Amino acid sequence: MSVKTNDRLERLREFTRPDRVFDFLVPVQSPVDVRHGPILYLEDVSVSFDGFQAIDRLNLTIDDGELRCIIGPNGAGKTTMMDIITGKTRPDSGQVWFGSRHDLLTLDEPQIANLGIGRKFQKPTVFEALDVTENLELAMAGDRRVWRTLLARLDHEGRSRIDEVLETIGLGDERHRLAGVLSHGQKQWLEIGMLLMQRPRLLLVDEPVAGMTEPEMQRTAELLTRLAGQQSVVVVEHDMGFVRSIARTVTVLHQGSVLAEGSMDEVASDPQVVEVYLGGEEEAA
């Protein structure tokens, strides 16, 4: 490539800097304010589908940096709760706040994600034809407009961030492997890493250890425990052994509302919880 061509490309990159042009296309988000309360607050949230009450006056509070486990039988409303938080489902009534400034019920899914709420579904979704590093690079937080994406170059800060996340998720030795050949557990960790590249304040993690081996479950427990404090982490899980290994506070949902809340020992000894969930009721994904 000639020097003249390089100069033109540099000028084009300079012209398309996000702080120089088209800034009106980029929404300005105020930071999450947790000085006067929790990072996530749901009050009297209800929603029904074709007459079925999926969520019934649900009240839930998550503190900044907290690790919270959500358990409950099938149909308890766990998935619907996460759908409401992320903007996929609109409740019929109630309030949902992210910090004290952001009313999530007035925002759509991309806006909520941009605020710093990341969601990991049960089945890992990674780009299998790309290697681990490329997956993390694509997920990196930043300007995703067309020109910026086409002209982006991975700078020192970006490389450092990828290295940091690789160390966090334990995939440093796999950085050049294709995502498609990773084990199930490694794909789960990679997807968590992709969320971390976006620097979320709140992570919603759905059944992270389903299908994992025992060693993978142990590493996942260590990973989620380390993440708590850096961001808030809400884990929905059916494996009670795993929940016990990471739980600080456990919330039990039943018929769309909170049945019990406390330490794992407290909820496990609650007669109502034993009756509706821990007493042999089928645990399905």
C-alpha positions, 0 to 999 in steps of 0.5 A: 500500500502506498504512502499516499493511500495510507495518508488517505486512510488516516484522514478518513479515520480522523474524519470519522472519529465519533467525537468529530462527526455524527455524534447526534446518532449516539445516545448519551447515557448518564451513569448508573446512580447507586448512591441512594439505593440498590442497582436494581429495583423491582416493585409490584411487577405483574404480567400475564399471558393469555390469562396466565399470571407469570409474574404476580406483584414481584418485589426484588432488590439487588445491591451494587456488587451483589451475587444473588441466586434465584431458584424456583420450580418450573413456571415460577417466573424466573425467565419472565423476570429476566425478560422484563429487566432486559426489555424483552417483555413489558409488564402490565404494572409495576416499576423497574429501576436501574439505579435511581436514574433509569426507569427500565420500562421506558427503554428498549432492549438495546438501550438497556444493554447500553446502560450496562445490563448483560444477559447470558442465556442457557445455551452459549452463543459464540461465533464458532468460526472465529477464534477466542480472541476474535470473539472477544474483540467483536464484543468489545464495548465501543462505538458500533456505527458502520464507519467506526466498525469498518475502520476500527483497529485494535489499540493497546487498550483494547489488547490489554482489555482482551488479555484481562478478560482472558485471564478472568475467564481462564482461556488465556491458553485457548486464545487462538483456538476456534470457538467451535472446538471448545468444550461446552464449559469453555464456550460458556466462559467465553460468552461470559467473557464477551459480556465482560468486554462490554463492562456491564454493571449487572450480569444476568446469568441463566443456568450457567452449569447446565451440561457441565462436568464437575470440574467445569462447574467448580471453575464456573463457581470460582469465576462467578464468585470473583466477578461479584463485587466488580459488578452485580451478578444474578444467577438463575440455576436449578443445580442446588449443589452449585447454588450452595457453593456460590450463594450469599443470598438466595431468592426463591420464586413461586407462582411469579412472586418471592416465596422466601429469601435469605441464606441457602440454609435459611431457604432450605429449611423453610417449610414452604420452600421444601413443599413447593421446590426442594421436596422432590418437585421435578427440576427442569431446565 
